[in-house]
Amino acid sequence: MKGRLRVFLGAAPGVGKTFAMLEEAQRLKDEGSDVVVALVESHGRPATAALVEGLEVIERIQKDHSGLTLEELNVDAVIERAPTYAVVDELAHTNARGSANPKRWQDIDVLLEAGINVLTTVNVQHVASLNDVVEEITGIVQQETVPDSVLRAANQIELVDLAPAALRDRLAEGNVYPAERIDAALSNYFRLGNLTALRELALLWLADEVDSALNDYRHAHSIEGRWEARERVVVALTGGPEGETLLRRGARIAARSAGGELHAVHVNQNDGLARTNAAELAALRALVDTLGGTYHQVVGNDIPTALVEFAQGINATQLVIGLTRKTRLQSIVSGPGIGHAIIAAAGGIDVHIVNHAAAGMKPSRRRRRQVLTPRRVAWGFVVALLVGPALTALLVSLRSSESIIGDVLSYQLLVIIVALIGGRWPALFAAVMSGLSLDYFFIDPIHTVSIGHPLHAMALVLHVVNALLVSLVVDLAALRLQAARRASEDSELLANIAGSVFRGDDALTALVNQTREAFGLDSVELERNGHLVVSSPAISSSSSSHTPSGEPLSAVVERVNVGDESELILRGDSLAASQQRMLAAVVVQLEAVLEHQELEQAAQTVEPLERNDQVRSALLSAVSHDLRRPLAAAVAAVTSLRSRDVRWDEDDREELLTTAEESLKTLTNLVTNLLDATRLQAGVLAVSLSQVDSEEVIVSALDELRLGPDSVSLDLSETLPSVIADKGLLQRAVANVLANAHRFSPADYPVRISTSELRGTVEIRVIDHGPGISSEERPDVFVPFQRLGDTDNTTGLGLGLALSRGFMEGMGGSLVLEDTPGGGVTMVLALRAAPTGPGRAGELL
């Protein structure tokens, strides 16, 4: 029986693959399994070596290679020992020449064929299919690779993950490489961007492996049906108290699958039937954000249709709705609720009807009043037809010569009740029927429909008029209630649209997206001066002219002017009159956003002028103070030398001349820096690019600053190419950065200069172990006229780092600040490497 292969996959060296593998080996041993260490590379890490203790170690085989003795996996010894588990490190390793197999993964395959289970490790950069991607990320070609088929054949792959920042900390603490390799590693392979990309690469490769395993399983078991690997759950919110229960249930459903999505949707009705509490909806929206979902608000006359169309539009797999809040009697009278309609229309979408505490609750008094729907009118006729004859029979049985007034009032009450239930037409029907009943059963001559006195005719007319007046009041109240509710829903929708802007979303994009979603349109586009600014199409990414179902995109149904220069283009169904009112409000908000953007652009135009004014103010302040000091010293020295009242000896004359010389030199440097700062500010810095030897520039900068081996240590690459730079500007930049580092470095910690090259970029790193720079001060490091942590006014104008960055950027390079592991600051000067090879000299400029 073939053994099982378990692979511990890492994104980079040092994440802890070997450590995790040995921990598993120790666990298996503690459980009584037969485990041996066939080959483990601890790389001098004490914690890793400590985990080998207590495990049986198979002696390695010795191989000679170019005069060196190499130790390799002793496959025969492991097979002879025949353990249950063998620990074999570094799956991608290439064996020494003369070994039975060229690759270690082939040795492991031999062990598996012998029935031995193997634990092994590999980094994602060694996966063959990812070799070119890793080279593009890191700039390093991996010579040792493992075929993807070998890894995919593994019985178990476990990702050993570590955050990039944590890995760099481990590296800086010396837990991965020796101290002499730390700086080079941090500067090259272990850059934060590289580690982040490799980590994502490992996660994506492993996710693809999981998908492949799932497909293999379905194929092996002849499973043809569609499996939804990612759940998209839509929760229908009414704004009622059951919303929180539904949202939490939907979040749990979405969390059951990797990458599950939660969408909450509330439907506003144009007919005013929807009853929502704005405060409750706001609280539910906040809960949606907490649960990691998205909130949507749409307009639709038919709630089931709007919900299902929205769910289908986002390819939802689950739809969560609440159990109806109608009482049993209400369900009998008005039907079972919208749940059945949603289930009928949902198609392949699973519908969850969730019970909740508000189900079947008696509605509050203010919610009993209903708009006159066809169902309600029908019930008015039913009451008139059923109660009218019953009331007549009762009154006939109680009839007396003096009961006529009570009979009339009883029928009047019936008419009022029918008017309240069904409105005008049922009330009119009840009035006519009750009038005829009164005439037939209670007014002489009895059992005939005839009016023997004019007052009787007037009474019948007044009876009908009363019915019409009551029904008119009912209809008017219902109409106004409908209008009020519609206005409330419109305001709520507009508040939702505006809320997208206030939450920090891109204003125009948020408004256009919400407009399309709220009105159920195919697409909404905003054009300005004939150019498309924002588009929110409900179409697939594969086609710009068809909907996801393959149907052509709807034609333009409306164009709305937004200000003087912009236009909103709507595609889809025509908008109702009530929607037109909301659209007008949206247009007002769009106009406000566009005006705000214009003001922002104007402010951005003014901002550079303000910065220039600040620089001029700082320049005047610096000139008035820093230039005055060396100028005053030089003038005083020269005036003293020219004085005829004092006879100076040679020592005094030499001291005065030295003072004048140093002051004038300082003054020259200050003026030069000010002129350079002015040129940088105006964008007219003269730059002459050529191939420059960076090592020569570093040595010249050290000579300029008169810094020796006691103050600076060098770690210069022997294979460093030339850079494309202006030699004079590069030397000044290096000298400024080096002088700054030397100023803040402790006496017993010399400044360190290292050089390296990666993917066509040469880096000069100036490393100090001083007090460092706080996070609050970092934004001002490269700002002119700043002396961070330096109160000595004799050190210059505070232009050194600002000029250095300007020089580097003028040469097409960069100057960035990093933390030095253990404390301090590292300044990284980066420039393009000069092209190599014949005929490349013309590519410098």
CORWOUR-V895182 format. One record per pair of residues at least 24 apart in sequence whose ideal C-beta (glycine too) atoms are under 7 Angstrom apart, sorted by the first residue. I is the first residue (numbers start at 1). J is the second residue. Records with the same first field share a line. If there is no record, write none. Layout:
I = J / J
This chain:
1 = 115
2 = 112 / 113 / 115
3 = 111 / 112 / 115 / 116 / 117 / 118
4 = 117 / 155
5 = 112 / 118 / 154 / 155
6 = 119 / 154 / 155 / 156
7 = 91 / 120 / 122 / 151 / 154 / 157
8 = 121 / 158 / 160
9 = 122 / 124 / 157 / 158 / 159 / 160 / 202 / 206
10 = 121 / 123 / 124 / 160
11 = 124 / 195 / 198 / 199 / 202
12 = 123 / 167 / 195 / 198
13 = 123 / 176
14 = 167 / 170 / 171 / 176
15 = 160 / 161 / 162 / 167
16 = 160 / 162
17 = 121 / 160
18 = 48 / 89 / 121
19 = 47 / 48 / 51
20 = 160
21 = 87 / 119 / 121
22 = 48 / 51 / 52 / 87
23 = 51
24 = 119
25 = 55 / 85 / 87 / 119
26 = 51 / 54
28 = 85
29 = 55
33 = 84 / 85
34 = 83 / 84 / 85
35 = 83 / 84 / 85 / 87
36 = 78 / 81 / 83 / 86
37 = 87
38 = 73 / 78 / 86 / 87 / 88
39 = 73 / 88 / 89
40 = 87 / 89
41 = 89 / 90
45 = 175
63 = 96 / 98 / 99
65 = 96 / 97
70 = 96
72 = 96 / 99
73 = 104 / 107
75 = 100 / 107 / 110 / 111
78 = 111 / 116
79 = 111 / 114
82 = 116
83 = 116
84 = 117
85 = 117 / 119
86 = 111 / 116 / 118
87 = 119
88 = 118 / 120
89 = 120 / 121
90 = 121
91 = 120 / 121 / 122 / 146
92 = 122 / 126 / 144 / 145 / 146
93 = 144
94 = 144
105 = 146 / 150
122 = 146
124 = 198 / 201 / 202 / 205
125 = 198
127 = 151 / 205
130 = 201 / 205
133 = 201
137 = 194 / 197 / 198
138 = 189 / 194
139 = 758 / 759
140 = 189
152 = 209 / 212
157 = 206 / 209
159 = 202 / 206
164 = 192 / 195 / 196 / 199
165 = 192
167 = 195
168 = 192
172 = 821
182 = 821
183 = 754
184 = 756
187 = 756 / 763 / 765
188 = 756 / 758
228 = 317
229 = 257
230 = 257 / 259 / 260
231 = 256 / 257 / 260 / 317 / 318
232 = 261 / 263 / 314 / 315 / 316 / 317
233 = 260 / 261 / 262 / 263 / 316 / 318 / 320
234 = 263 / 265 / 310 / 311 / 316 / 319 / 320
235 = 264 / 320
236 = 265 / 307 / 319 / 320 / 321
237 = 264 / 265 / 266 / 284
238 = 276
239 = 266 / 276 / 277 / 280 / 281
240 = 325 / 358
241 = 358
242 = 322 / 356 / 358
243 = 280 / 284
244 = 284 / 287
245 = 354 / 356
246 = 320 / 322 / 354
247 = 284 / 287 / 288 / 291
249 = 320 / 354
250 = 320
251 = 291 / 293
253 = 318
262 = 291 / 292 / 293
263 = 293 / 294 / 296 / 314 / 316
264 = 288 / 293 / 295 / 296
265 = 296 / 298 / 307 / 310
266 = 297
267 = 298 / 300 / 303 / 306 / 307
268 = 297 / 299 / 489 / 492 / 493
269 = 300 / 301 / 303 / 489
270 = 299 / 301 / 486 / 576 / 578 / 579
271 = 301 / 482
272 = 371 / 482 / 483 / 485 / 486
273 = 371
274 = 485 / 489
275 = 367
276 = 492
278 = 492
281 = 492
296 = 517
297 = 493 / 496 / 518
298 = 517 / 518 / 520
299 = 493 / 518 / 519 / 520 / 579
300 = 520
303 = 338
304 = 338 / 341 / 342 / 345
305 = 345
307 = 342
308 = 342 / 345 / 346
311 = 349
313 = 538
316 = 349
317 = 349 / 350
318 = 349 / 350 / 352
319 = 346 / 349 / 350 / 351
320 = 352 / 354
321 = 351 / 353
322 = 354 / 356
323 = 353 / 354 / 355 / 356 / 359
324 = 359
325 = 358 / 359 / 360 / 361
327 = 360 / 362
334 = 375
369 = 481
371 = 478 / 481 / 482
372 = 423 / 475 / 478
376 = 421 / 422
377 = 422 / 423 / 425 / 426
379 = 421 / 422
380 = 418 / 421 / 422 / 423 / 426
381 = 422 / 426 / 429
383 = 417 / 418 / 421
384 = 418 / 426 / 429 / 430 / 433
387 = 414
388 = 414 / 430 / 433 / 434 / 437
392 = 437 / 441
396 = 441
399 = 442
404 = 442
407 = 438 / 442
408 = 438
411 = 437 / 438
412 = 463 / 466
415 = 466 / 467
416 = 470
419 = 467 / 470 / 471 / 474
420 = 474
423 = 471 / 474 / 475
424 = 468 / 471 / 472 / 475
427 = 467 / 470 / 471
428 = 464 / 467 / 468
430 = 467
431 = 463 / 464 / 467
432 = 464
435 = 460 / 463 / 464
486 = 578
490 = 581 / 582
493 = 518 / 582
494 = 582 / 585
497 = 586
498 = 589
507 = 593
508 = 533 / 534 / 593
509 = 534
511 = 586 / 589 / 590 / 593
512 = 536
515 = 586
519 = 575 / 579
520 = 572 / 573
521 = 570 / 571 / 572
522 = 547 / 553 / 554 / 571 / 572
523 = 553 / 571
524 = 568 / 570
525 = 569
526 = 562 / 566 / 568
527 = 566 / 567 / 569
528 = 565 / 566
529 = 565
560 = 587
562 = 587 / 590 / 591 / 594
563 = 591 / 594
566 = 594
612 = 681
615 = 681 / 784
618 = 784 / 785
619 = 674
622 = 785 / 797
626 = 670 / 793 / 797
627 = 667 / 670
630 = 663 / 666 / 667
631 = 667
633 = 659 / 663
634 = 660 / 663 / 664 / 667
637 = 663
670 = 796 / 797
673 = 797 / 799 / 803
676 = 803
677 = 784 / 799 / 803
680 = 806
685 = 806 / 810
687 = 726 / 729 / 810 / 811
688 = 726
689 = 724 / 725 / 726 / 811 / 844 / 845
690 = 844
691 = 722 / 724 / 834 / 844
692 = 722 / 723 / 725 / 727 / 730
693 = 722
694 = 720 / 723 / 755 / 762 / 764
695 = 720
697 = 727 / 730 / 731 / 734
698 = 734 / 753 / 764
700 = 731
701 = 731 / 734 / 735 / 738
704 = 735
705 = 735 / 738 / 739
707 = 742
710 = 750
711 = 742 / 750 / 751
712 = 750 / 751 / 753
713 = 750 / 752
714 = 753
715 = 752 / 754
716 = 755
717 = 755 / 756 / 757
720 = 755 / 757 / 762
721 = 757 / 762 / 833 / 834 / 836
722 = 834
723 = 762 / 831 / 832 / 833 / 834
724 = 812 / 831 / 832 / 834 / 844
725 = 811 / 831
726 = 811
729 = 807 / 810 / 811
730 = 811
732 = 807
733 = 804 / 807 / 808 / 829
734 = 764 / 829
736 = 800 / 801 / 803 / 804
737 = 766 / 804 / 827 / 829
738 = 766
739 = 800
740 = 800 / 801
741 = 766 / 768 / 827
743 = 795
744 = 768 / 770 / 771
745 = 769 / 770
746 = 770
757 = 833
760 = 832 / 833
761 = 830 / 832 / 833
762 = 831 / 833
763 = 828 / 829 / 830
764 = 829
765 = 826 / 828
766 = 827
767 = 820 / 824 / 826
768 = 820 / 824 / 825
769 = 820 / 822 / 823 / 824
770 = 824 / 825
772 = 819 / 823 / 824 / 825
773 = 825
778 = 817
781 = 817
